[in-house]
Amino acid sequence: MASERIAVVGDGQMGLVCAALLAQAPGVDEVRLWGHEPRAMEALAQTRVSERLPGVRLSERVRVTGEGAPALEGATMAISAVPTQFLRGVWGALARHAPESGRCPVVSVTKGIENGTLLRPTQVIADVLRDHPDRAPRGLAVLSGPTIAAEMGRFLPATMVAASSDEALARRVQALFSTSWLRIYTGDDPLGVEIAGATKNVIALAAGILDGLHAGYNAKSALLARGLAEIARLGVAMGASRETFFGLAGIGDLATTCFSPEGRNRSCGEALGKGEGLAEYLGRAPGVVEGVATTRSVVALAERFRVEMPITQAVHAVLFEGTDPIDAIARLMSRGPKAERVG
C-alpha cells in the first residue's frame, strides 16, 4: 500500500475516532484533524483530549489544525466528518485548499440529508467541489454502519461498510480502516448506504419517544420492523438496492441507534417523550442531533418519490407541528388494517 496523508475534516465524535484510528494504521504517514473553532482546536492540540469524546486521547502523530490550507494541502485522502447541515459551508471554505484534481478522494462518515436541496452528504461535497473543477476529488466513498463513537473509542468490536461506485477506492478505504477490532466490508451502493444512515436517525427519534413514554419493548421492536420497511421503500424508490437495507448499514445501524443509551437521536426522542420541548433539549444537547433536521428532508423526499412513511410523518408532527407524542402514537395505531409489506 502506498503511503497516505489523511485529512480528517470535522472534530466531532466520528472525526476524533477516525483520526485516532488512522494514526495507528499501517502505511499512514500523517493524519491532520481540522475543526472550525480555533480555540477548541488549540486546546485539543495541547491536551490531546476532547470533552466531545471522553476517554479518547489523540496520538501525537495527529496534527491538529483550524487552518484551511494545512488541513487539505498534500492530502492523499480526506475524511469528511462534518454534520450535514454545515457541510456546504465548510467544504466551500476549504475547497480552494484541496489538492489538484484527481489526487484526493473524499470519504464521508456523515449521516443526513441537506435541507432544501435534499442532497446526500457525498452529493453536497461533489456539488461544492464542482465549482472548483481543478480541485475535484478523485472519487467519493461512504463509510457507515452500526458505530457508536464512544464504543469505538474503547476499541470495542465493530463493523462498517465502505461503499463506492469505484471498487478500488472502496477496497482502499477497507484496507486503511481495518483493525483487530474493526472489520470493514466493501459495497457498491453508496446511495443506499447514505439513505439508510440518514433515515435511521429519524426512526431513532421515534424509538426514543417510545422509551420516554415507557411504551415497552413490544412497541419498540415493532417500530424497528416497520421503520425498516419505510427506509427500504424510500431507498428502493430512489434507486438503491433493497439488499443494502438488510445489511450493516441498514438494519445493523438502525438497531444500534435505536437501542444504545448513548445515541443522540434516541436520547432526544426520549426527552420529548418525557415532555421536554425540542428547543430546550437541543439547547443542552452535547452535539448535533442530525435526525431533527433530517426529518424535514426525509418527509420532502417521501413526497417527491410518492412513498408512504407514516412513522416519519409522525416524528415530523411531534418535532415541528406541536403534536403530542401520545397522540402521534394513537394515530399510527389507528391506521387502517392492511397486509404486512417490507420494502
C-alpha positions as CSV (number, residue, x, y, z in Angstrom):
1,M,0.0,0.0,0.0
2,A,1.3,3.5,-0.9
3,S,1.9,5.9,2.0
4,E,-1.1,8.0,2.9
5,R,-1.5,11.6,4.2
6,I,-5.0,11.7,5.6
7,A,-7.0,14.9,6.3
8,V,-9.9,14.5,8.7
9,V,-12.4,17.3,8.3
10,G,-14.5,17.7,11.4
11,D,-13.6,17.3,15.1
12,G,-16.9,15.8,16.3
13,Q,-17.1,12.3,17.8
14,M,-16.6,10.4,14.5
15,G,-13.9,12.8,13.4
16,L,-12.0,12.1,16.6
17,V,-12.4,8.4,16.3
18,C,-11.3,8.4,12.6
19,A,-8.2,10.5,13.5
20,A,-7.2,8.3,16.4
21,L,-7.7,5.1,14.4
22,L,-5.9,6.2,11.2
23,A,-2.9,7.5,13.3
24,Q,-2.2,3.8,14.1
25,A,-2.9,2.5,10.6
26,P,0.0,0.9,8.7
27,G,1.1,3.0,5.7
28,V,-0.3,6.3,7.0
29,D,2.5,8.9,7.2
30,E,0.4,11.7,8.6
31,V,-3.1,12.5,9.9
32,R,-4.4,16.0,10.2
33,L,-7.6,16.9,12.1
34,W,-9.4,20.1,11.2
35,G,-12.1,21.8,13.3
36,H,-13.9,25.1,12.8
37,E,-13.4,26.5,16.3
38,P,-9.8,27.8,16.7
39,R,-9.8,27.9,20.5
40,A,-11.1,24.4,20.7
41,M,-8.5,23.1,18.3
42,E,-5.8,24.9,20.1
43,A,-6.9,23.2,23.4
44,L,-7.1,19.9,21.6
45,A,-3.6,20.3,20.2
46,Q,-2.2,20.9,23.7
47,T,-4.2,18.4,25.8
48,R,-4.9,15.7,23.1
49,V,-8.3,15.1,24.6
50,S,-11.8,16.4,23.8
51,E,-14.9,16.7,26.0
52,R,-16.8,15.5,22.9
53,L,-15.4,12.0,23.3
54,P,-14.2,11.4,26.9
55,G,-11.6,8.6,27.3
56,V,-10.1,9.0,23.8
57,R,-6.6,10.5,23.7
58,L,-5.2,11.5,20.3
59,S,-1.7,10.3,19.4
60,E,1.0,12.9,18.9
61,R,1.0,11.7,15.3
62,V,-2.3,13.6,14.7
63,R,-1.7,17.1,13.6
64,V,-4.5,19.3,14.9
65,T,-5.3,22.4,13.0
66,G,-8.0,25.0,12.4
67,E,-6.4,26.3,9.3
68,G,-7.7,25.6,5.8
69,A,-4.5,25.1,3.9
70,P,-2.7,22.8,6.3
71,A,-5.7,20.6,6.6
72,L,-6.0,19.5,3.0
73,E,-2.7,20.6,1.3
74,G,-0.9,17.5,0.0
75,A,-3.6,15.1,1.3
76,T,-4.0,11.8,-0.5
77,M,-7.4,11.2,1.1
78,A,-9.9,13.3,3.0
79,I,-12.4,12.0,5.6
80,S,-15.5,14.2,5.9
81,A,-17.0,14.1,9.4
82,V,-18.9,17.4,9.3
83,P,-22.7,17.5,10.3
84,T,-24.8,17.5,7.2
85,Q,-26.3,21.0,7.5
86,F,-22.8,22.5,7.8
87,L,-21.2,20.6,5.0
88,R,-21.7,23.1,2.3
89,G,-20.2,26.0,4.2
90,V,-17.2,24.0,5.5
91,W,-16.3,22.5,2.1
92,G,-17.0,25.8,0.4
93,A,-14.3,27.4,2.6
94,L,-11.8,24.5,2.3
95,A,-12.3,23.7,-1.4
96,R,-9.6,26.1,-2.7
97,H,-7.1,24.3,-0.5
98,A,-7.9,20.8,-1.8
99,P,-5.1,19.0,-3.8
100,E,-5.2,19.3,-7.5
101,S,-7.9,17.3,-9.4
102,G,-7.7,13.6,-9.2
103,R,-5.3,13.3,-6.3
104,C,-7.6,13.3,-3.2
105,P,-10.7,11.1,-2.9
106,V,-13.2,12.1,-0.2
107,V,-14.7,9.5,2.2
108,S,-17.9,10.7,4.0
109,V,-18.9,9.4,7.5
110,T,-21.7,11.9,7.8
111,K,-25.4,10.7,8.1
112,G,-28.1,13.1,7.0
113,I,-29.9,14.8,4.1
114,E,-29.3,18.5,3.4
115,N,-32.4,20.7,3.9
116,G,-33.7,22.4,0.8
117,T,-31.6,20.7,-1.8
118,L,-32.4,17.2,-0.4
119,L,-28.8,16.1,-1.3
120,R,-26.9,13.4,0.4
121,P,-23.5,14.2,2.0
122,T,-21.4,13.0,-0.9
123,Q,-23.7,14.9,-3.3
124,V,-23.2,18.1,-1.3
125,I,-19.4,17.7,-1.4
126,A,-19.5,17.0,-5.1
127,D,-21.8,20.0,-5.7
128,V,-19.4,22.3,-3.8
129,L,-16.3,21.0,-5.5
130,R,-17.9,21.3,-8.9
131,D,-17.4,25.0,-8.6
132,H,-13.6,24.2,-8.3
133,P,-13.1,21.9,-11.2
134,D,-9.3,21.9,-10.7
135,R,-9.9,20.6,-7.2
136,A,-12.5,17.9,-8.0
137,P,-11.9,14.7,-5.9
138,R,-10.6,11.5,-7.4
139,G,-13.6,9.7,-6.1
140,L,-16.2,9.6,-3.4
141,A,-17.0,6.9,-0.9
142,V,-19.2,6.4,2.1
143,L,-18.2,4.7,5.4
144,S,-21.1,3.7,7.6
145,G,-22.5,1.1,9.9
146,P,-23.5,0.4,13.5
147,T,-20.9,2.6,15.1
148,I,-21.5,4.3,18.4
149,A,-18.4,6.6,18.7
150,A,-17.9,6.1,22.4
151,E,-17.7,2.3,21.9
152,M,-15.2,2.7,19.1
153,G,-13.1,4.9,21.3
154,R,-12.8,2.0,23.7
155,F,-11.8,-0.3,20.9
156,L,-14.9,-2.5,21.2
157,P,-15.7,-4.8,18.2
158,A,-17.5,-3.0,15.4
159,T,-18.2,-3.4,11.7
160,M,-18.7,-0.9,8.9
161,V,-19.3,-0.8,5.1
162,A,-17.1,1.2,2.7
163,A,-19.3,1.8,-0.3
164,S,-18.4,3.5,-3.6
165,S,-19.1,3.2,-7.3
166,D,-15.3,2.9,-7.5
167,E,-14.4,-0.6,-6.3
168,A,-10.7,0.2,-6.0
169,L,-11.5,3.2,-3.7
170,A,-13.8,1.0,-1.5
171,R,-11.0,-1.5,-1.1
172,R,-8.5,1.2,-0.3
173,V,-10.8,2.5,2.5
174,Q,-11.3,-1.0,3.7
175,A,-7.5,-1.6,4.0
176,L,-7.0,1.7,5.8
177,F,-9.7,1.3,8.4
178,S,-9.4,-2.4,9.1
179,T,-8.0,-3.3,12.6
180,S,-8.2,-6.2,15.0
181,W,-11.4,-4.7,16.4
182,L,-12.9,-3.0,13.4
183,R,-14.0,-5.1,10.4
184,I,-14.7,-3.3,7.1
185,Y,-16.8,-4.7,4.3
186,T,-17.0,-3.2,0.8
187,G,-20.2,-2.3,-1.1
188,D,-21.2,-0.8,-4.4
189,D,-24.4,1.0,-3.3
190,P,-23.3,4.4,-1.8
191,L,-26.8,5.7,-2.4
192,G,-28.4,3.0,-0.3
193,V,-25.8,3.3,2.5
194,E,-26.3,7.1,2.7
195,I,-30.1,6.8,2.7
196,A,-30.0,4.2,5.4
197,G,-27.7,6.2,7.6
198,A,-29.8,9.3,7.3
199,T,-33.3,7.8,7.8
200,K,-32.3,5.6,10.7
201,N,-31.8,8.7,12.8
202,V,-35.5,9.6,12.2
203,I,-36.6,6.2,13.4
204,A,-34.3,6.5,16.4
205,L,-36.1,9.7,17.4
206,A,-39.3,7.7,17.4
207,A,-37.7,4.9,19.4
208,G,-36.6,7.4,22.0
209,I,-40.1,8.8,22.2
210,L,-41.4,5.3,23.0
211,D,-38.7,5.0,25.7
212,G,-39.7,8.3,27.2
213,L,-43.3,7.1,27.3
214,H,-42.4,3.7,28.7
215,A,-44.2,2.1,25.8
216,G,-42.3,-1.2,26.2
217,Y,-40.1,-3.5,24.1
218,N,-43.0,-4.9,22.0
219,A,-43.8,-1.4,20.7
220,K,-40.1,-0.6,20.1
221,S,-39.4,-3.9,18.2
222,A,-42.5,-3.2,16.1
223,L,-41.2,0.3,15.4
224,L,-37.9,-1.0,14.2
225,A,-39.5,-3.5,11.9
226,R,-41.9,-1.0,10.4
227,G,-39.3,1.7,10.4
228,L,-37.0,-0.5,8.3
229,A,-39.9,-1.0,5.9
230,E,-40.2,2.7,5.4
231,I,-36.5,3.2,5.0
232,A,-36.3,0.4,2.4
233,R,-39.3,1.7,0.5
234,L,-37.8,5.2,0.1
235,G,-34.3,3.8,-0.8
236,V,-35.6,1.5,-3.5
237,A,-37.8,4.2,-4.9
238,M,-34.7,6.4,-5.2
239,G,-32.7,3.7,-7.0
240,A,-30.9,2.0,-4.1
241,S,-30.5,-1.8,-3.8
242,R,-33.1,-3.4,-1.4
243,E,-30.4,-5.7,-0.1
244,T,-28.5,-2.7,1.4
245,F,-31.2,-2.1,3.9
246,F,-31.0,-5.6,5.4
247,G,-27.2,-5.3,6.0
248,L,-24.9,-3.5,8.3
249,A,-25.7,0.0,7.0
250,G,-29.4,-0.7,7.2
251,I,-30.9,-2.9,10.0
252,G,-27.5,-3.1,11.8
253,D,-27.1,0.7,12.2
254,L,-30.9,1.1,12.8
255,A,-30.8,-1.3,15.8
256,T,-27.7,0.2,17.4
257,T,-29.1,3.7,17.1
258,C,-32.5,2.8,18.5
259,F,-31.2,0.8,21.5
260,S,-28.0,2.5,22.5
261,P,-28.4,4.8,25.5
262,E,-25.5,6.9,24.0
263,G,-27.3,7.6,20.7
264,R,-28.1,11.3,20.4
265,N,-31.2,10.9,18.3
266,R,-32.7,8.2,20.6
267,S,-31.9,10.4,23.6
268,C,-33.5,13.4,22.0
269,G,-36.7,11.4,21.4
270,E,-36.7,10.1,24.9
271,A,-36.6,13.7,26.3
272,L,-39.5,14.6,24.0
273,G,-41.5,11.5,25.2
274,K,-41.0,12.7,28.8
275,G,-42.4,16.1,27.9
276,E,-39.4,18.3,27.3
277,G,-39.6,20.8,24.5
278,L,-37.4,20.3,21.4
279,A,-35.7,23.7,21.6
280,E,-35.0,23.2,25.3
281,Y,-33.4,19.8,24.6
282,L,-31.3,21.0,21.6
283,G,-30.1,23.9,23.8
284,R,-28.5,21.4,26.2
285,A,-27.5,18.6,23.8
286,P,-23.8,17.9,23.8
287,G,-23.7,17.8,20.0
288,V,-25.7,18.0,16.8
289,V,-28.8,15.8,16.7
290,E,-28.7,15.0,13.0
291,G,-32.2,13.4,12.9
292,V,-34.1,16.6,13.7
293,A,-33.1,18.5,10.5
294,T,-33.1,15.2,8.5
295,T,-36.7,14.6,9.4
296,R,-37.7,17.6,7.3
297,S,-35.7,16.4,4.3
298,V,-37.0,12.8,4.5
299,V,-40.6,14.0,4.6
300,A,-39.8,16.0,1.5
301,L,-38.2,13.1,-0.2
302,A,-41.2,10.9,0.6
303,E,-43.4,13.4,-1.1
304,R,-41.1,13.7,-4.1
305,F,-40.9,9.9,-4.7
306,R,-44.5,9.2,-3.5
307,V,-43.5,6.9,-0.7
308,E,-45.7,6.2,2.3
309,M,-43.7,6.8,5.5
310,P,-46.2,7.1,8.4
311,I,-43.6,6.8,11.2
312,T,-41.5,9.6,9.7
313,Q,-44.6,11.7,9.3
314,A,-45.5,11.1,13.0
315,V,-42.0,12.2,14.1
316,H,-42.3,15.3,11.9
317,A,-45.6,16.1,13.5
318,V,-44.1,15.8,17.0
319,L,-41.0,17.9,16.2
320,F,-42.5,20.6,14.1
321,E,-46.3,20.6,14.3
322,G,-46.9,20.6,18.0
323,T,-48.4,17.1,18.1
324,D,-48.3,15.4,21.5
325,P,-46.2,12.2,21.3
326,I,-49.1,10.1,22.7
327,D,-51.5,11.5,20.0
328,A,-48.9,10.6,17.4
329,I,-48.7,7.0,18.5
330,A,-52.5,6.8,18.7
331,R,-52.7,7.9,15.0
332,L,-50.2,5.3,14.0
333,M,-52.1,2.5,15.9
334,S,-55.5,3.6,14.4
335,R,-54.4,3.4,10.8
336,G,-56.5,1.1,8.6
337,P,-55.7,-2.6,8.6
338,K,-53.5,-4.0,5.8
339,A,-51.2,-6.9,4.9
340,E,-47.6,-6.6,6.1
341,R,-45.1,-5.5,3.4
342,V,-41.4,-5.0,3.9
343,G,-39.7,-2.7,1.4
